[in-house]
Amino acid sequence: MTTAPAPAPQQPRNPLHGITLERMVTELADYFGWYELGERIPVRCFTHDPSVSSSLKFLRKTPWAREKVEGLYLFMLREQKRDAAR
């Protein structure tokens, strides 16, 4: 007898749960613009001919850069929440 797979654990307090890297990069580029994004996280994929696809290729292979993107994304979410409360 086979059993059904266990449901994915819920993470209600994790703001990154369910957010793809592509969505993070797209929203950061829309919010800050590529220039400021490159100033905040100085990596070539943001500063020289930036695009979502080139950024994803780099970030998927570079854990330290992905951590910086996730941190900046969380910062952006806090800023948006703070601005909405005003």
Beta strands, then each sheet from edge to edge (+ up, - down):
end
